[in-house]
């Protein structure tokens, strides 16, 4: 896995250098910009995993840099660095789309913790956002609208049936045992009868397979289920 890239937009060169050294010591790749305009140019020229943005910058304020970044549609996590401890600045920054803020002077350990938290949340968001539509043959499932189509026919599923179908599609061509399905779809570990999985597989088959010539859900005897063409 490649190192995450962090852009530091900070006009106090001594502070910028200290942050850069600490981040590189932690294994991050970094670049610095000392004005708002330079920071905006560097943002546009490369892909960043996170931006540390000082509020008080020459040429273009940190708030304006933040506003312009967000108008591009970018969801890159941004942590504001500010010497101001006033509530209006924090509220304005968050309203403009900042993910977090930290007030100077700060302990480097706190900054590192906030960076880790922002990167973690962004990864979860990216993973969730990544796939909206799953397809198999003439079956199409949209996870955003929760619409299911088999050919031209719309299929009505309950929330649990829908979650089960998506899990099977995410793991198509893999054999899944009942315990795995129970844990991922129902959200708890196996403590007893897994018959509920068989019941819902039966419901799902009736709705998406039984009226069509090609079945997609297959039973692997003694093991579990798989979804394949």
Secondary structure, DSSP 8 states (H G I E B T S, - for coil): ----EEEEE-S-HHHHHHHHHHHHHTT-EEEEESSHHHHHHHHHHS--SEEEEESS-SSS-HHHHHHHHHHTT---EEEEEES---HHHHHHHHHTT-SEEEESS--HHHHHHHHHHHHHHHHHHHHHHH--EEEETTEEEETTTTEEEETTEE----HHHHHHHHHHHHTTTS-EEHHHHIIIII-S---S--HHHHHHHHHHHHHHTTTSSS--EEEETTTEEEE--
